Amino acid sequence: MKTKIQFLAFLLFFSLTGFNTQAAEKTMTREQAEVRVIQIKDRVNEIKAMDFSKLSTEQRASLRSELKSDKKELKDIPVVIIPLGALIVIIVLLIILL
């Protein structure tokens, strides 16, 4: 009985600390997110400018995996996108109301 309680306490302790570390990694200020997006864009442009014929297959595979991980990271960064039609409607409403 005592070992079951210790085991459950052990599992609970490590499961809670795991959630806290994941939450702490994803919090990013707006400025940090903007800087990271610029860094990723610069790196993508560097990769596009490379001559792939001189690279080995392992190097090309590592570049491909780097691009995939950057794409996933960009999807995780929250961005507010306002469609052009909605922006026009908002402007027209502001002009009418003011």
C-alpha positions as CSV (number, residue, x, y, z in Angstrom):
1,M,0.0,0.0,0.0
2,K,2.8,2.4,0.9
3,T,4.7,1.7,-2.3
4,K,1.5,2.4,-4.3
5,I,1.1,5.8,-2.7
6,Q,4.8,6.6,-3.2
7,F,4.5,5.6,-6.9
8,L,1.4,7.7,-7.4
9,A,3.1,10.7,-5.7
10,F,6.1,10.2,-7.9
11,L,4.0,10.1,-11.1
12,L,2.0,13.2,-10.0
13,F,5.2,15.1,-9.2
14,F,6.8,14.5,-12.6
15,S,3.6,15.0,-14.6
16,L,3.0,18.4,-13.0
17,T,6.5,19.6,-13.6
18,G,6.3,18.4,-17.2
19,F,3.3,20.6,-17.8
20,N,5.0,23.6,-16.2
21,T,8.1,23.4,-18.4
22,Q,6.0,23.1,-21.6
23,A,4.0,26.1,-20.7
24,A,7.1,28.1,-19.9
25,E,8.7,27.3,-23.3
26,K,5.8,28.6,-25.3
27,T,5.4,32.0,-23.6
28,M,7.0,34.6,-25.8
29,T,6.6,38.3,-25.9
30,R,5.5,40.0,-29.1
31,E,9.0,41.5,-29.6
32,Q,10.7,38.1,-29.1
33,A,8.3,36.5,-31.6
34,E,9.0,39.3,-34.2
35,V,12.7,38.8,-33.8
36,R,12.4,35.1,-34.1
37,V,10.3,35.4,-37.3
38,I,12.9,37.7,-38.8
39,Q,15.7,35.2,-37.9
40,I,13.8,32.3,-39.5
41,K,13.1,34.4,-42.7
42,D,16.8,35.3,-43.0
43,R,17.8,31.7,-42.5
44,V,15.3,30.5,-45.2
45,N,16.6,33.1,-47.6
46,E,20.2,31.9,-46.9
47,I,19.1,28.3,-47.7
48,K,17.3,29.4,-50.9
49,A,20.5,31.1,-52.0
50,M,22.6,28.0,-51.5
51,D,23.8,25.9,-54.4
52,F,22.3,22.5,-53.7
53,S,24.4,20.7,-56.4
54,K,27.5,21.0,-54.2
55,L,25.9,19.6,-51.1
56,S,25.8,15.9,-50.1
57,T,22.6,14.1,-49.6
58,E,23.0,14.2,-45.8
59,Q,23.5,18.0,-45.9
60,R,20.4,18.4,-48.1
61,A,18.4,16.2,-45.7
62,S,19.5,18.2,-42.7
63,L,18.5,21.4,-44.5
64,R,15.1,19.9,-45.3
65,S,14.6,18.9,-41.7
66,E,15.7,22.3,-40.5
67,L,13.1,24.0,-42.8
68,K,10.4,21.6,-41.6
69,S,11.1,22.4,-37.9
70,D,11.2,26.2,-38.7
71,K,7.8,25.8,-40.4
72,K,6.4,24.1,-37.4
73,E,7.8,26.8,-35.1
74,L,6.3,29.5,-37.3
75,K,2.9,27.8,-37.0
76,D,3.2,27.9,-33.2
77,I,3.8,31.7,-33.1
78,P,0.4,33.4,-32.6
79,V,-0.4,36.0,-35.3
80,V,-3.4,38.1,-35.9
81,I,-4.3,38.3,-39.5
82,I,-7.0,40.7,-40.8
83,P,-8.3,39.9,-44.3
84,L,-8.3,42.7,-46.8
85,G,-12.1,42.6,-47.2
86,A,-12.6,42.9,-43.4
87,L,-10.1,45.8,-43.3
88,I,-12.0,47.7,-46.0
89,V,-15.3,47.1,-44.2
90,I,-13.8,48.4,-40.9
91,I,-12.5,51.5,-42.6
92,V,-15.9,52.2,-44.3
93,L,-17.7,51.8,-41.0
94,L,-15.3,54.2,-39.3
95,I,-15.8,56.8,-42.0
96,I,-19.6,56.5,-41.8
97,L,-19.6,56.6,-38.0
98,L,-17.2,59.4,-37.6
